[in-house]
Amino acid sequence: MNQEITISEEISTDKIYHIRGQKTMLDRDLAQLYGVATKALKQARSKKP
C-alpha cells in the first residue's frame, strides 16, 4: 500500500505557500501530486482519527 512518490524540488516549492507564517499546500495541489481527485483526498483525510 505504501508507494514512494518522487517529485522534483522545483515542482514542490512552487506549490508551497506561506500563509500566516505557516508553510501550506492547497488540497488541489496535493491531490494532483498524488494523482487523485480532490474529493477523494478530502474523504481520506476525514476518515483518519
VMD Tcl script that builds the backbone (N, CA, C; Angstrom):
set m [mol new atoms 147]
animate dup $m
set s [atomselect $m all]
$s set {name element resname resid chain x y z} {
  {N N MET 1 A 0.800 -1.195 0.000}
  {CA C MET 1 A 0.000 0.000 0.000}
  {C C MET 1 A 0.845 1.261 0.000}
  {N N ASN 2 A 1.937 1.257 0.722}
  {CA C ASN 2 A 2.797 2.438 0.732}
  {C C ASN 2 A 3.586 2.492 -0.553}
  {N N GLN 3 A 3.384 3.556 -1.295}
  {CA C GLN 3 A 4.130 3.757 -2.515}
  {C C GLN 3 A 4.958 5.014 -2.341}
  {N N GLU 4 A 6.191 4.938 -2.766}
  {CA C GLU 4 A 7.078 6.086 -2.660}
  {C C GLU 4 A 6.840 7.000 -3.850}
  {N N ILE 5 A 6.638 8.270 -3.554}
  {CA C ILE 5 A 6.402 9.256 -4.601}
  {C C ILE 5 A 7.608 10.174 -4.666}
  {N N THR 6 A 8.160 10.321 -5.848}
  {CA C THR 6 A 9.312 11.190 -6.037}
  {C C THR 6 A 8.890 12.374 -6.909}
  {N N ILE 7 A 9.091 13.569 -6.381}
  {CA C ILE 7 A 8.795 14.775 -7.144}
  {C C ILE 7 A 10.006 15.681 -7.100}
  {N N SER 8 A 10.136 16.488 -8.111}
  {CA C SER 8 A 11.293 17.376 -8.139}
  {C C SER 8 A 11.100 18.505 -7.133}
  {N N GLU 9 A 12.188 19.010 -6.629}
  {CA C GLU 9 A 12.142 20.090 -5.648}
  {C C GLU 9 A 11.524 21.342 -6.252}
  {N N GLU 10 A 11.770 21.554 -7.525}
  {CA C GLU 10 A 11.233 22.730 -8.200}
  {C C GLU 10 A 9.707 22.725 -8.211}
  {N N ILE 11 A 9.138 21.565 -8.483}
  {CA C ILE 11 A 7.680 21.462 -8.512}
  {C C ILE 11 A 7.107 21.647 -7.118}
  {N N SER 12 A 7.696 21.017 -6.137}
  {CA C SER 12 A 7.144 21.090 -4.787}
  {C C SER 12 A 7.257 22.496 -4.200}
  {N N THR 13 A 8.339 23.203 -4.449}
  {CA C THR 13 A 8.479 24.546 -3.883}
  {C C THR 13 A 7.538 25.543 -4.547}
  {N N ASP 14 A 7.154 25.282 -5.793}
  {CA C ASP 14 A 6.180 26.148 -6.455}
  {C C ASP 14 A 4.791 25.975 -5.868}
  {N N LYS 15 A 4.525 24.852 -5.244}
  {CA C LYS 15 A 3.205 24.538 -4.709}
  {C C LYS 15 A 3.075 24.869 -3.220}
  {N N ILE 16 A 4.148 25.311 -2.595}
  {CA C ILE 16 A 4.112 25.628 -1.166}
  {C C ILE 16 A 3.901 27.127 -1.001}
  {N N TYR 17 A 2.874 27.468 -0.235}
  {CA C TYR 17 A 2.545 28.866 0.020}
  {C C TYR 17 A 2.801 29.166 1.488}
  {N N HIS 18 A 3.181 30.382 1.764}
  {CA C HIS 18 A 3.379 30.822 3.147}
  {C C HIS 18 A 2.164 31.641 3.557}
  {N N ILE 19 A 1.382 31.077 4.472}
  {CA C ILE 19 A 0.166 31.727 4.936}
  {C C ILE 19 A 0.262 31.883 6.448}
  {N N ARG 20 A 0.244 33.105 6.888}
  {CA C ARG 20 A 0.346 33.420 8.322}
  {C C ARG 20 A 1.533 32.740 8.972}
  {N N GLY 21 A 2.656 32.710 8.262}
  {CA C GLY 21 A 3.885 32.155 8.799}
  {C C GLY 21 A 3.980 30.641 8.744}
  {N N GLN 22 A 2.996 29.980 8.131}
  {CA C GLN 22 A 2.988 28.527 8.035}
  {C C GLN 22 A 3.174 28.112 6.577}
  {N N LYS 23 A 3.958 27.061 6.343}
  {CA C LYS 23 A 4.090 26.502 5.001}
  {C C LYS 23 A 2.845 25.662 4.723}
  {N N THR 24 A 2.195 25.938 3.612}
  {CA C THR 24 A 0.910 25.331 3.309}
  {C C THR 24 A 0.842 24.889 1.853}
  {N N MET 25 A 0.197 23.751 1.613}
  {CA C MET 25 A -0.107 23.317 0.249}
  {C C MET 25 A -1.618 23.243 0.119}
  {N N LEU 26 A -2.131 23.687 -1.010}
  {CA C LEU 26 A -3.564 23.621 -1.250}
  {C C LEU 26 A -3.974 22.181 -1.542}
  {N N ASP 27 A -5.210 21.857 -1.195}
  {CA C ASP 27 A -5.697 20.498 -1.406}
  {C C ASP 27 A -5.658 20.096 -2.874}
  {N N ARG 28 A -5.907 21.021 -3.764}
  {CA C ARG 28 A -5.883 20.688 -5.197}
  {C C ARG 28 A -4.471 20.324 -5.650}
  {N N ASP 29 A -3.453 20.988 -5.077}
  {CA C ASP 29 A -2.072 20.685 -5.431}
  {C C ASP 29 A -1.645 19.324 -4.880}
  {N N LEU 30 A -2.060 19.016 -3.646}
  {CA C LEU 30 A -1.762 17.699 -3.066}
  {C C LEU 30 A -2.441 16.588 -3.853}
  {N N ALA 31 A -3.690 16.806 -4.217}
  {CA C ALA 31 A -4.417 15.803 -4.995}
  {C C ALA 31 A -3.724 15.569 -6.338}
  {N N GLN 32 A -3.257 16.623 -6.954}
  {CA C GLN 32 A -2.563 16.488 -8.233}
  {C C GLN 32 A -1.266 15.700 -8.066}
  {N N LEU 33 A -0.524 15.962 -7.004}
  {CA C LEU 33 A 0.721 15.235 -6.760}
  {C C LEU 33 A 0.474 13.748 -6.546}
  {N N TYR 34 A -0.615 13.425 -5.839}
  {CA C TYR 34 A -0.932 12.021 -5.563}
  {C C TYR 34 A -1.715 11.366 -6.694}
  {N N GLY 35 A -2.166 12.156 -7.652}
  {CA C GLY 35 A -2.896 11.600 -8.785}
  {C C GLY 35 A -4.298 11.153 -8.446}
  {N N VAL 36 A -4.946 11.854 -7.526}
  {CA C VAL 36 A -6.321 11.538 -7.143}
  {C C VAL 36 A -7.169 12.805 -7.239}
  {N N ALA 37 A -8.474 12.616 -7.180}
  {CA C ALA 37 A -9.382 13.757 -7.179}
  {C C ALA 37 A -9.326 14.448 -5.815}
  {N N THR 38 A -9.573 15.735 -5.805}
  {CA C THR 38 A -9.565 16.495 -4.549}
  {C C THR 38 A -10.584 15.923 -3.578}
  {N N LYS 39 A -11.731 15.522 -4.091}
  {CA C LYS 39 A -12.781 14.944 -3.243}
  {C C LYS 39 A -12.290 13.678 -2.545}
  {N N ALA 40 A -11.569 12.836 -3.264}
  {CA C ALA 40 A -11.049 11.594 -2.679}
  {C C ALA 40 A -10.020 11.897 -1.590}
  {N N LEU 41 A -9.204 12.913 -1.810}
  {CA C LEU 41 A -8.205 13.301 -0.819}
  {C C LEU 41 A -8.877 13.779 0.468}
  {N N LYS 42 A -9.914 14.583 0.325}
  {CA C LYS 42 A -10.639 15.084 1.494}
  {C C LYS 42 A -11.358 13.959 2.238}
  {N N GLN 43 A -11.918 12.997 1.493}
  {CA C GLN 43 A -12.591 11.869 2.130}
  {C C GLN 43 A -11.601 11.021 2.910}
  {N N ALA 44 A -10.431 10.796 2.347}
  {CA C ALA 44 A -9.417 10.001 3.035}
  {C C ALA 44 A -8.973 10.702 4.310}
  {N N ARG 45 A -8.845 12.000 4.273}
  {CA C ARG 45 A -8.424 12.771 5.439}
  {C C ARG 45 A -9.493 12.741 6.530}
  {N N SER 46 A -10.759 12.799 6.141}
  {CA C SER 46 A -11.823 12.816 7.137}
  {C C SER 46 A -11.970 11.467 7.837}
  {N N LYS 47 A -11.479 10.389 7.243}
  {CA C LYS 47 A -11.564 9.065 7.850}
  {C C LYS 47 A -10.442 8.795 8.843}
  {N N LYS 48 A -9.405 9.616 8.827}
  {CA C LYS 48 A -8.296 9.421 9.779}
  {C C LYS 48 A -8.696 9.979 11.138}
  {N N PRO 49 A -8.221 9.332 12.211}
  {CA C PRO 49 A -8.581 9.797 13.555}
  {C C PRO 49 A -7.932 11.104 13.927}
}
mol reanalyze $m
mol bondsrecalc $m
mol representation Tube
mol addrep $m
